[in-house]
């Protein structure tokens, strides 16, 4: 390893573990690495700007704004009501409503923190009112939120598609089955938890009339993913164009059909979306400069060779990759991690003969799990905030749900067709 590479990594580690925000940690480490490599610091500006000059990244602000408009326009509340009608009579039904609602909303927002906030804000007090512990309700919302990272449209899938130069449409398809499997696993946890906590189930099934009323009220919310994803998979528009269609759809439905979106709400919604987009794009920009220096110093090759030297068994290597990504996902922003590790992971994937779409699903799902994992998961912070509990309290109730996610991760890692069936069939 060169001196510049060592300086880069040490500076980044010192900044990160000193509590410096990730974007500044990346920038300061890049400056230190460029100085050690005797590069002109103008390179930092050049690479930072070039890192954002990718057309596909325009999908990110579009999907962020579409999700915020749908959350404020009444779509999330109607999805919750529909899910409640479907499973209210099942043991643990209210917990399952949280998971189902998060899964549906994930197909609208594409963001883990947004899904946790939208669904958790409704369901945590509702679950507590029906006898569930607040810790479990908050943990469930925290665990269900990252389904938004898997079910398309997924912002991390867009970013990985750019980093690894892979089809975003195929990556979207690869996330559907893992997202559904995790949702089923979390609903199973709800069933066992309800029995353990003695939570009574509803005394009756919803009537056909109640189901029809909920379906009619929620039809526009249910149609949102069909419009967005149907257009992508039908070849009508690209993922970037789909994000703009999503914004237009959310605005029209919230403003003119549900009439819960007011003109006076738009400045606040736009500001919220701009903040989220600015955070994500700032990280992408600075991480691009950091990642360029990593590539110049040939760190991906060094790290890939080190991992591959441990064993020639693909099962062992894939296990090591998962452990590494789970650890990194728990302490670092997943956008920055994907950009920094993109070269390393693609090198290892090529050496193992992994399908690039399979590798992308493994990476994104690892980092989705990290969104709900202590100590720094973004969804964990959101879950703690909406429940007014400490991160430690929420974390204690999370472990059964994290175990379910890790089991699904192991399944998709070692049984590739679970993620590749849909991309091969429809891609």
C-alpha positions as a Python dict, from the first residue, in 0.01 Angstrom:
ca = {
    (1, 'X'): (0, 0, 0),
    (2, 'X'): (134, 343, -95),
    (3, 'X'): (189, 628, 150),
    (4, 'X'): (-94, 827, -9),
    (5, 'X'): (-335, 535, 30),
    (6, 'X'): (-239, 492, 395),
    (7, 'X'): (-284, 864, 463),
    (8, 'X'): (-622, 858, 288),
    (9, 'X'): (-756, 566, 492),
    (10, 'X'): (-614, 684, 825),
    (11, 'X'): (-751, 1036, 778),
    (12, 'X'): (-1093, 899, 686),
    (13, 'X'): (-1103, 662, 984),
    (14, 'X'): (-994, 935, 1229),
    (15, 'X'): (-1257, 1179, 1097),
    (16, 'X'): (-1535, 920, 1089),
    (17, 'X'): (-1479, 789, 1442),
    (18, 'X'): (-1434, 1142, 1574),
    (19, 'X'): (-1794, 1213, 1481),
    (20, 'X'): (-1720, 1436, 1181),
    (21, 'X'): (-2017, 1424, 936),
    (22, 'X'): (-1958, 1177, 656),
    (23, 'X'): (-1940, 1434, 376),
    (24, 'X'): (-1669, 1632, 557),
    (25, 'X'): (-1485, 1312, 656),
    (26, 'X'): (-1466, 1215, 290),
    (27, 'X'): (-1358, 1563, 182),
    (28, 'X'): (-1088, 1604, 446),
    (29, 'X'): (-953, 1254, 381),
    (30, 'X'): (-945, 1325, 6),
    (31, 'X'): (-751, 1648, 67),
    (32, 'X'): (-501, 1461, 287),
    (33, 'X'): (-464, 1184, 29),
    (34, 'X'): (-417, 1428, -260),
    (35, 'X'): (-155, 1616, -61),
    (36, 'X'): (30, 1294, 20),
    (37, 'X'): (15, 1187, -346),
    (38, 'X'): (145, 1530, -454),
    (39, 'X'): (-165, 1610, -662),
    (40, 'X'): (-286, 1966, -711),
    (41, 'X'): (-592, 2022, -489),
    (42, 'X'): (-782, 2148, -793),
    (43, 'X'): (-834, 1778, -866),
    (44, 'X'): (-1073, 1762, -569),
    (45, 'X'): (-1298, 2027, -726),
    (46, 'X'): (-1280, 1866, -1068),
    (47, 'X'): (-1368, 1519, -944),
    (48, 'X'): (-1637, 1646, -709),
    (49, 'X'): (-1814, 1821, -995),
    (50, 'X'): (-1768, 1534, -1241),
    (51, 'X'): (-1914, 1292, -987),
    (52, 'X'): (-2253, 1459, -1020),
    (53, 'X'): (-2252, 1488, -1400),
    (54, 'X'): (-2443, 1165, -1455),
    (55, 'X'): (-2787, 1191, -1615),
    (56, 'X'): (-2928, 893, -1424),
    (57, 'X'): (-2871, 1069, -1091),
    (58, 'X'): (-3154, 1308, -1185),
    (59, 'X'): (-3388, 1028, -1075),
    (60, 'X'): (-3291, 1087, -711),
    (61, 'X'): (-3449, 1432, -654),
    (62, 'X'): (-3752, 1317, -853),
    (63, 'X'): (-3819, 1009, -640),
    (64, 'X'): (-3746, 1200, -318),
    (65, 'X'): (-3999, 1472, -408),
    (66, 'X'): (-4256, 1218, -528),
    (67, 'X'): (-4230, 1033, -196),
    (68, 'X'): (-4269, 1354, 7),
    (69, 'X'): (-4570, 1466, -198),
    (70, 'X'): (-4737, 1126, -157),
    (71, 'X'): (-4670, 1125, 217),
    (72, 'X'): (-4830, 1469, 263),
    (73, 'X'): (-5105, 1405, 10),
    (74, 'X'): (-5281, 1134, 209),
    (75, 'X'): (-5158, 827, 22),
    (76, 'X'): (-4976, 670, 317),
    (77, 'X'): (-5281, 696, 546),
    (78, 'X'): (-5502, 524, 288),
    (79, 'X'): (-5248, 247, 239),
    (80, 'X'): (-5247, 186, 614),
    (81, 'X'): (-5627, 166, 621),
    (82, 'X'): (-5636, -82, 334),
    (83, 'X'): (-5374, -303, 497),
    (84, 'X'): (-5564, -291, 825),
    (85, 'X'): (-5880, -417, 656),
    (86, 'X'): (-5686, -704, 496),
    (87, 'X'): (-5518, -845, 810),
    (88, 'X'): (-5700, -704, 1114),
    (89, 'X'): (-5840, -1048, 1208),
    (90, 'X'): (-5499, -1223, 1217),
    (91, 'X'): (-5294, -1270, 1535),
    (92, 'X'): (-5045, -982, 1533),
    (93, 'X'): (-5254, -814, 1264),
    (94, 'X'): (-5177, -455, 1363),
    (95, 'X'): (-4805, -524, 1349),
    (96, 'X'): (-4854, -683, 1009),
    (97, 'X'): (-5035, -367, 899),
    (98, 'X'): (-4714, -175, 972),
    (99, 'X'): (-4509, -413, 759),
    (100, 'X'): (-4758, -429, 470),
    (101, 'X'): (-4802, -52, 469),
    (102, 'X'): (-4427, -1, 464),
    (103, 'X'): (-4397, -246, 174),
    (104, 'X'): (-4662, -64, -29),
    (105, 'X'): (-4519, 277, 56),
    (106, 'X'): (-4171, 153, -35),
    (107, 'X'): (-4298, 110, -389),
    (108, 'X'): (-4375, 481, -387),
    (109, 'X'): (-4096, 653, -196),
    (110, 'X'): (-3785, 437, -253),
    (111, 'X'): (-3638, 573, 71),
    (112, 'X'): (-3591, 391, 402),
    (113, 'X'): (-3608, 696, 635),
    (114, 'X'): (-3911, 835, 448),
    (115, 'X'): (-4094, 502, 479),
    (116, 'X'): (-4013, 474, 850),
    (117, 'X'): (-4134, 831, 911),
    (118, 'X'): (-4451, 803, 704),
    (119, 'X'): (-4569, 466, 837),
    (120, 'X'): (-4417, 480, 1185),
    (121, 'X'): (-4573, 819, 1255),
    (122, 'X'): (-4916, 661, 1205),
    (123, 'X'): (-4862, 309, 1338),
    (124, 'X'): (-4647, 351, 1652),
    (125, 'X'): (-4917, 534, 1852),
    (126, 'X'): (-5186, 308, 1701),
    (127, 'X'): (-5003, -10, 1802),
    (128, 'X'): (-4935, 123, 2151),
    (129, 'X'): (-5304, 211, 2191),
    (130, 'X'): (-5390, -154, 2118),
    (131, 'X'): (-5153, -297, 2379),
    (132, 'X'): (-4823, -336, 2193),
    (133, 'X'): (-4510, -209, 2365),
    (134, 'X'): (-4385, 117, 2223),
    (135, 'X'): (-4035, -31, 2191),
    (136, 'X'): (-4158, -313, 1969),
    (137, 'X'): (-4373, -78, 1758),
    (138, 'X'): (-4081, 160, 1706),
    (139, 'X'): (-3844, -127, 1626),
    (140, 'X'): (-4092, -271, 1375),
    (141, 'X'): (-4128, 63, 1196),
    (142, 'X'): (-3751, 96, 1194),
    (143, 'X'): (-3705, -255, 1050),
    (144, 'X'): (-3983, -218, 793),
    (145, 'X'): (-3861, 117, 660),
    (146, 'X'): (-3555, -22, 476),
    (147, 'X'): (-3782, -235, 258),
    (148, 'X'): (-3790, 94, 66),
    (149, 'X'): (-3426, 29, -25),
    (150, 'X'): (-3522, -297, -196),
    (151, 'X'): (-3870, -262, -345),
    (152, 'X'): (-3845, -44, -656),
    (153, 'X'): (-3811, 243, -717),
    (154, 'X'): (-3505, 223, -492),
    (155, 'X'): (-3268, 519, -466),
    (156, 'X'): (-2970, 296, -365),
    (157, 'X'): (-3038, 75, -670),
    (158, 'X'): (-3013, 386, -888),
    (159, 'X'): (-2681, 478, -727),
    (160, 'X'): (-2540, 126, -758),
    (161, 'X'): (-2651, 114, -1121),
    (162, 'X'): (-2448, 430, -1185),
    (163, 'X'): (-2144, 311, -986),
    (164, 'X'): (-2134, -40, -1138),
    (165, 'X'): (-2265, 67, -1481),
    (166, 'X'): (-2552, -182, -1466),
    (167, 'X'): (-2913, -170, -1583),
    (168, 'X'): (-3121, 12, -1322),
    (169, 'X'): (-3436, -157, -1451),
    (170, 'X'): (-3286, -503, -1388),
    (171, 'X'): (-3162, -394, -1045),
    (172, 'X'): (-3514, -275, -960),
    (173, 'X'): (-3650, -618, -1056),
    (174, 'X'): (-3382, -791, -849),
    (175, 'X'): (-3501, -619, -530),
    (176, 'X'): (-3866, -725, -547),
    (177, 'X'): (-3841, -1086, -420),
    (178, 'X'): (-3595, -1009, -133),
    (179, 'X'): (-3818, -721, -23),
    (180, 'X'): (-4125, -946, -19),
    (181, 'X'): (-3937, -1220, 170),
    (182, 'X'): (-3826, -973, 438),
    (183, 'X'): (-4182, -843, 467),
    (184, 'X'): (-4310, -1200, 521),
    (185, 'X'): (-4035, -1261, 778),
    (186, 'X'): (-4123, -944, 972),
    (187, 'X'): (-4493, -1037, 972),
    (188, 'X'): (-4396, -1376, 1115),
    (189, 'X'): (-4210, -1194, 1394),
    (190, 'X'): (-4530, -995, 1459),
    (191, 'X'): (-4731, -1317, 1494),
    (192, 'X'): (-4492, -1459, 1755),
    (193, 'X'): (-4461, -1124, 1937),
    (194, 'X'): (-4839, -1085, 1960),
    (195, 'X'): (-4869, -1428, 2118),
    (196, 'X'): (-4584, -1354, 2358),
    (197, 'X'): (-4729, -1015, 2460),
    (198, 'X'): (-5087, -1145, 2476),
    (199, 'X'): (-5214, -898, 2217),
    (200, 'X'): (-5578, -976, 2131),
    (201, 'X'): (-5672, -993, 1765),
    (202, 'X'): (-5978, -832, 1613),
    (203, 'X'): (-6295, -1024, 1684),
    (204, 'X'): (-6407, -1040, 1322),
    (205, 'X'): (-6288, -1023, 965),
    (206, 'X'): (-6354, -710, 767),
    (207, 'X'): (-6676, -735, 569),
    (208, 'X'): (-6677, -733, 192),
    (209, 'X'): (-6824, -384, 205),
    (210, 'X'): (-6543, -256, 430),
    (211, 'X'): (-6286, -410, 196),
    (212, 'X'): (-6445, -250, -110),
    (213, 'X'): (-6464, 89, 61),
    (214, 'X'): (-6094, 69, 160),
    (215, 'X'): (-5997, -43, -192),
    (216, 'X'): (-6196, 239, -350),
    (217, 'X'): (-6049, 497, -114),
    (218, 'X'): (-5696, 369, -168),
    (219, 'X'): (-5709, 294, -540),
    (220, 'X'): (-5511, 601, -639),
    (221, 'X'): (-5241, 519, -383),
    (222, 'X'): (-5223, 159, -510),
    (223, 'X'): (-5202, 281, -868),
    (224, 'X'): (-4890, 491, -801),
    (225, 'X'): (-4635, 205, -818),
    (226, 'X'): (-4822, 56, -1114),
    (227, 'X'): (-4788, 383, -1307),
    (228, 'X'): (-4422, 435, -1215),
    (229, 'X'): (-4295, 78, -1242),
    (230, 'X'): (-4528, -24, -1524),
    (231, 'X'): (-4392, 261, -1733),
    (232, 'X'): (-4031, 159, -1664),
    (233, 'X'): (-4076, -212, -1731),
    (234, 'X'): (-4306, -146, -2025),
    (235, 'X'): (-4035, 60, -2191),
    (236, 'X'): (-4250, 372, -2193),
    (237, 'X'): (-4002, 583, -1997),
    (238, 'X'): (-3664, 557, -1827),
    (239, 'X'): (-3617, 550, -1446),
    (240, 'X'): (-3520, 919, -1459),
    (241, 'X'): (-3834, 1007, -1653),
    (242, 'X'): (-4034, 785, -1418),
    (243, 'X'): (-3930, 1001, -1122),
    (244, 'X'): (-4077, 1308, -1295),
    (245, 'X'): (-4395, 1113, -1374),
    (246, 'X'): (-4413, 1018, -1007),
    (247, 'X'): (-4391, 1383, -902),
    (248, 'X'): (-4669, 1481, -1143),
    (249, 'X'): (-4887, 1187, -1033),
    (250, 'X'): (-4840, 1263, -662),
    (251, 'X'): (-4919, 1630, -713),
    (252, 'X'): (-5236, 1567, -911),
    (253, 'X'): (-5368, 1297, -675),
    (254, 'X'): (-5284, 1487, -357),
    (255, 'X'): (-5409, 1825, -484),
    (256, 'X'): (-5713, 1744, -697),
    (257, 'X'): (-5835, 1394, -604),
    (258, 'X'): (-5766, 1350, -230),
    (259, 'X'): (-5750, 1728, -179),
    (260, 'X'): (-5521, 1696, 122),
    (261, 'X'): (-5231, 1872, -48),
    (262, 'X'): (-5259, 2252, -36),
    (263, 'X'): (-5062, 2514, -224),
    (264, 'X'): (-4944, 2656, 107),
    (265, 'X'): (-4787, 2315, 187),
    (266, 'X'): (-4567, 2310, -122),
    (267, 'X'): (-4285, 2541, -4),
    (268, 'X'): (-4229, 2326, 306),
    (269, 'X'): (-4245, 2001, 107),
    (270, 'X'): (-4004, 2135, -156),
    (271, 'X'): (-3765, 2252, 116),
    (272, 'X'): (-3777, 1910, 284),
    (273, 'X'): (-3707, 1735, -47),
    (274, 'X'): (-3427, 1977, -129),
    (275, 'X'): (-3262, 1906, 205),
    (276, 'X'): (-3275, 1531, 149),
    (277, 'X'): (-3151, 1562, -209),
    (278, 'X'): (-2872, 1799, -107),
    (279, 'X'): (-2748, 1556, 157),
    (280, 'X'): (-2748, 1261, -83),
    (281, 'X'): (-2594, 1449, -376),
    (282, 'X'): (-2328, 1616, -159),
    (283, 'X'): (-2218, 1274, -39),
    (284, 'X'): (-2216, 1140, -396),
    (285, 'X'): (-2009, 1435, -518),
    (286, 'X'): (-1742, 1422, -248),
    (287, 'X'): (-1738, 1041, -241),
    (288, 'X'): (-1666, 1047, -614),
    (289, 'X'): (-1346, 1242, -551),
    (290, 'X'): (-1256, 1008, -267),
    (291, 'X'): (-1334, 704, -484),
    (292, 'X'): (-1123, 840, -771),
    (293, 'X'): (-820, 865, -543),
    (294, 'X'): (-891, 515, -409),
    (295, 'X'): (-889, 386, -768),
    (296, 'X'): (-572, 579, -861),
    (297, 'X'): (-392, 425, -564),
    (298, 'X'): (-518, 80, -677),
    (299, 'X'): (-677, 8, -339),
    (300, 'X'): (-964, -195, -491),
    (301, 'X'): (-713, -438, -642),
    (302, 'X'): (-515, -463, -318),
    (303, 'X'): (-825, -523, -104),
    (304, 'X'): (-976, -767, -353),
    (305, 'X'): (-653, -968, -367),
    (306, 'X'): (-635, -969, 15),
    (307, 'X'): (-989, -1105, 46),
    (308, 'X'): (-940, -1362, -230),
    (309, 'X'): (-612, -1478, -74),
    (310, 'X'): (-792, -1588, 244),
    (311, 'X'): (-978, -1866, 66),
    (312, 'X'): (-1058, -1990, -282),
    (313, 'X'): (-1401, -2110, -167),
    (314, 'X'): (-1675, -1878, -304),
    (315, 'X'): (-1898, -1959, -6),
    (316, 'X'): (-1636, -1833, 239),
    (317, 'X'): (-1558, -1524, 31),
    (318, 'X'): (-1924, -1430, -1),
    (319, 'X'): (-1964, -1471, 374),
    (320, 'X'): (-1667, -1239, 430),
    (321, 'X'): (-1817, -983, 191),
    (322, 'X'): (-2149, -991, 375),
    (323, 'X'): (-1984, -950, 715),
    (324, 'X'): (-1777, -658, 584),
    (325, 'X'): (-2077, -486, 425),
    (326, 'X'): (-2298, -537, 731),
    (327, 'X'): (-2029, -380, 948),
    (328, 'X'): (-1974, -87, 712),
    (329, 'X'): (-2350, -37, 668),
    (330, 'X'): (-2389, -6, 1046),
    (331, 'X'): (-2133, 274, 1078),
    (332, 'X'): (-2130, 458, 745),
    (333, 'X'): (-2367, 622, 499),
    (334, 'X'): (-2458, 365, 234),
    (335, 'X'): (-2435, 607, -58),
    (336, 'X'): (-2073, 692, 23),
    (337, 'X'): (-1994, 327, 97),
    (338, 'X'): (-2127, 211, -241),
    (339, 'X'): (-1920, 466, -429),
    (340, 'X'): (-1603, 401, -232),
    (341, 'X'): (-1632, 21, -240),
    (342, 'X'): (-1772, -4, -592),
    (343, 'X'): (-1436, -89, -749),
    (344, 'X'): (-1345, -342, -479),
    (345, 'X'): (-1677, -523, -497),
    (346, 'X'): (-1695, -537, -875),
    (347, 'X'): (-1338, -673, -886),
    (348, 'X'): (-1425, -948, -640),
    (349, 'X'): (-1752, -1018, -819),
    (350, 'X'): (-1570, -1058, -1149),
    (351, 'X'): (-1313, -1291, -990),
    (352, 'X'): (-1592, -1508, -847),
    (353, 'X'): (-1792, -1504, -1169),
    (354, 'X'): (-2092, -1342, -997),
    (355, 'X'): (-2371, -1202, -1208),
    (356, 'X'): (-2340, -819, -1170),
    (357, 'X'): (-2713, -787, -1094),
    (358, 'X'): (-2684, -1053, -822),
    (359, 'X'): (-2388, -866, -675),
    (360, 'X'): (-2584, -540, -682),
    (361, 'X'): (-2872, -698, -492),
    (362, 'X'): (-2631, -833, -228),
    (363, 'X'): (-2471, -490, -183),
    (364, 'X'): (-2795, -293, -163),
    (365, 'X'): (-2965, -539, 74),
    (366, 'X'): (-2662, -541, 304),
    (367, 'X'): (-2673, -164, 325),
    (368, 'X'): (-3052, -168, 366),
    (369, 'X'): (-3003, -384, 674),
    (370, 'X'): (-2743, -131, 791),
    (371, 'X'): (-3009, 144, 778),
    (372, 'X'): (-3180, -20, 1077),
    (373, 'X'): (-2866, -142, 1256),
    (374, 'X'): (-2704, 23, 1561),
    (375, 'X'): (-2517, 246, 1607),
    (376, 'X'): (-2568, 480, 1310),
    (377, 'X'): (-2859, 349, 1102),
    (378, 'X'): (-3063, 640, 960),
    (379, 'X'): (-3394, 455, 995),
    (380, 'X'): (-3301, 372, 1354),
    (381, 'X'): (-3265, 743, 1430),
    (382, 'X'): (-3600, 818, 1264),
    (383, 'X'): (-3771, 534, 1454),
    (384, 'X'): (-3632, 661, 1783),
    (385, 'X'): (-3740, 1019, 1704),
    (386, 'X'): (-4101, 939, 1609),
    (387, 'X'): (-4146, 713, 1914),
    (388, 'X'): (-3967, 949, 2155),
    (389, 'X'): (-3749, 661, 2273),
    (390, 'X'): (-3372, 638, 2292),
    (391, 'X'): (-3177, 461, 2019),
    (392, 'X'): (-3069, 204, 2280),
    (393, 'X'): (-3430, 120, 2372),
    (394, 'X'): (-3534, 72, 2011),
    (395, 'X'): (-3220, -132, 1938),
    (396, 'X'): (-3302, -385, 2210),
    (397, 'X'): (-3627, -477, 2036),
    (398, 'X'): (-3471, -492, 1689),
    (399, 'X'): (-3267, -811, 1710),
    (400, 'X'): (-3534, -1066, 1606),
    (401, 'X'): (-3611, -851, 1302),
    (402, 'X'): (-3244, -812, 1211),
    (403, 'X'): (-3205, -1189, 1236),
    (404, 'X'): (-3487, -1235, 983),
    (405, 'X'): (-3315, -994, 745),
    (406, 'X'): (-2981, -1171, 778),
    (407, 'X'): (-3146, -1505, 699),
    (408, 'X'): (-3298, -1357, 383),
    (409, 'X'): (-2959, -1207, 297),
    (410, 'X'): (-2798, -1551, 329),
    (411, 'X'): (-3069, -1698, 105),
    (412, 'X'): (-3023, -1444, -174),
    (413, 'X'): (-2644, -1468, -146),
    (414, 'X'): (-2623, -1844, -194),
    (415, 'X'): (-2934, -1901, -407),
    (416, 'X'): (-2888, -1648, -691),
    (417, 'X'): (-3207, -1732, -880),
    (418, 'X'): (-3407, -1574, -595),
    (419, 'X'): (-3294, -1233, -719),
    (420, 'X'): (-3219, -1318, -1082),
    (421, 'X'): (-3546, -1488, -1180),
    (422, 'X'): (-3740, -1167, -1242),
    (423, 'X'): (-3460, -975, -1420),
    (424, 'X'): (-3406, -1270, -1654),
    (425, 'X'): (-3778, -1317, -1713),
    (426, 'X'): (-3876, -953, -1761),
    (427, 'X'): (-3551, -759, -1806),
}
